[in-house]
Amino acid sequence: MEYLKIIGGNSLQGDVTLHGAKNSALPILCATILIKGKSVIHNCPNLSDVKSTIEILESLGCEIERQGDTVTVDAQNITSSKIDEGIMRTMRSSILFLGSLVSRTGSASIFLPGGCDIGARPVDMHLKALKSLGADICESGSSITCTASRLNGAKIILPFASVGATENIIIASAISKGRTTIINPAREPEISDLAEFLNKCGAKIYGAGESTIEIEGVDYLNPCEHRIIPDRILASTYMSACAITGGEIVIKDVRPTHLAPIFPVFNEMGCRLYLNNNQLKISAPKRLKRVKMIKTMPFPAFPTDSQSLVTATLCVAKGTSIIKENIFENRFRFVGQLNRFGADVEIDEQMAVINGVKTLHGANVNATDLRGGAALVVAGLCAQGVSTINSIEHIDRGYERLEEKLSALGADIKRIVYEEDSKEANKKS
Ligand code: UD1
């Protein structure tokens, strides 16, 4: 078991480069099983969720090679269409294998997915969409079986712009008969990245990132090489870490259009932002200003994944800020832990009222989910004294050695292995 130890108070300075986006890497890796041959995926982050996805691919018969941040998936031979319950439950995105497996093999046998405990997170839209494409779906307890001899194009209207459901439909219908239209798809940059990858392989997907997506089904896809887009939520994590510590950093390899929804919030806090091609310099004031109101919504509005990070940042702003969470009902679960730092955040259903305090103090806290865990790290960076962040396996799902990147920016943060810790204590006693 490991935890993070932070001695807060250092303001962040220097340059940092983003790794590839987790939320792009996962669907793209799931989609590789559509392709008979070797898909070469560059800028693939080394995260525990990526490892779990690779484990699933291997269990289905794929051969995987990893060299640095390049992952090669050879899906020439798929030998199974079943995924074990244990691995399914490690992450929500495993539901995307439903679409890719049924399209490739004609059947998929999986279990309800797990992932961060940030809300009910049903999969009804995924299942209804696959039924519209002609799949037979049988649910029994937590197991789901999906069969189809060949998927047929259909018009699918999503009642909510679900990221996962949009991805599942794109993946399932890339190889199909006829035309699929998705009305009200999610427009997140990761959707466009998935479509770009599949189009390079020969798919005919039009309108990704817009309000309607059209997919002209093809008979087969060819292998290709693809580079995953940089992680915009990682960028927003560094921005929060810089803002809360009154720092000045340069974030390299950003896509400004992906970050456009969060720029106004940091401007309102009093941070100055300078864009130079794909580099973003953020310079924070001594004391941040409050932000009147932030509402999380699907892209191109403020992302729910950045909400926890900004909530933590605003704890030390001057004045009261309000955040309304519209996507996941349990996304404020981490706030109980945040208040242990001396923050003053009240939750009223889906609304957080953040009464800014002058300083935070060190605390011993538990990460409750991925982004909530990263938010606790952000709080620890500015808290006076020592903080320990436990249950960091949540953080490792989406950040590649976050502590090393933050240390390089001047933070005093270390990953401690419990065993080493107790050996240390034994030596002293
Ligand atoms: C993805 C992201 C996650 C991000 C979220 C919203 C990945 C791996 N994860 O999650 O980081 O926070 O988008 O931007 O890309 N819903 C239903 N029925 C469904 C599907 C979704 O009711 O069948 C609801 C969910 O409970 C939630 C909302 O729709 O309230 C949005 O969920 P969705 O966009 O599907 O999120 P994910 O794909 O799970």
Boltz pocket constraint, residues with backbone or C-beta under 6 A from the ligand:
constraints:
  - pocket:
      binder: B
      contacts: [[A, 22], [A, 23], [A, 24], [A, 26], [A, 92], [A, 93], [A, 119], [A, 120], [A, 121], [A, 122], [A, 123], [A, 124], [A, 125], [A, 126], [A, 127], [A, 160], [A, 161], [A, 162], [A, 163], [A, 164], [A, 165], [A, 186], [A, 190], [A, 304], [A, 305], [A, 326], [A, 327], [A, 328], [A, 329]]
      max_distance: 6.0
